[in-house]
Amino acid sequence: MLRERRFIRLWCGTTASGLATWALPFVLGLAVLDRTLTAAGLGIVLATRTVGFLVAVPISGVLADRYSRRAVVLWAGLAAALATPFIVLGLGRSVLLMAVAAAVVGAGQGACRPAFQALTAEVVDGERRQQANAAMTLAVRVTTLVAPAGTALLAAVLDAWWLLVGTGLLWAVAALLPPRGLPGPERAAERARFFREFGEGVREARRHPWFLAGLGALAAVIFTGYSATGVALPLVSRDRYGTEAVLAAALTAYTLGALAGAVLVARWKPRAKGWAALTGLALYGFAPLSLLLPVHPAVVFAAYALAGLGIEVFNVPWFTATQREVEPRLLARVSSLDFLVSYGLAPVGLAFLAPAIDAFGWEPVLAVCALVCFLAPAVAAAVPSSRDFSRGGRS
């Protein structure tokens, strides 16, 4: 499967989009260091990119089900590629221009996600999708390591302008490289309105109790556990251990754990796939728990590695089950719900957690976060169809 030309093209296109996505914040961070961009300007640009992402995800879900998934990837990637030079033009001159261009780049990123998810189901047959999804998520995790390191190395010989141009070229690759999908389901001759079509996706999601339960558990973990990583980990690293090295090492351990999880789940097929996936999701609770207790830094690293492993043990079966169980003509719309909830709650959780820590201290807040991370997947597992992530009881 990994040697098939069509899948290699899809994998490379997805990887290019991941590299461009992860590299942009680091390039802009370098611009802050050389005083070409202010810290406030950086926050505005990244915030507008997130807004563009969240707006585009549901729209893309409808368009990718209405038209060709390959065409949506093409136009979304080209939009991000063509908008990137305007970030370059605005650097040091106009934060407003950078923010508008970043919103378009974020929209391109958001539009690609459900389209890539649905395109994977068209390019890869059902028996090999778990391996394909593991390879996709492996690419995402590798980019989280390669993009920052590669950006730092290139920064020694190139300035921020050229690095930004490089992210635009990566988006062009992401747009042009993926293959055409297999013939999709027949589309209706008359096009319904956007909200009606998106509503079809919502109704399809509601037909699958395991999907709603799993999405609720994922949302709870992201709102609490992910936010604890974003807000509490830097504070604990500084105030308890007196060094930022704990922050860097914990995040690296998380990524390495996720890589190990992707490799594991590429071959591992437990009998109760859903329960195994939800157990993996619950492992994220060890991350805030390790920050709560006065433990050696090595325990924190191990907890974050376990959380990273667990999130991929959840992600790969989750994506595979969605591709298997959801009606093909509605797959992009249902996938867009997944990305909208998971990515949309991340900034909301960050916004709530910081004031909560200021008001109550990090100990009670982290205790609640850990408890939610452990309990939410357990509640989801109580839904009967969650055992196999299958409404019809298929494994």
Beta strands, then each sheet from edge to edge (+ up, - down):
end
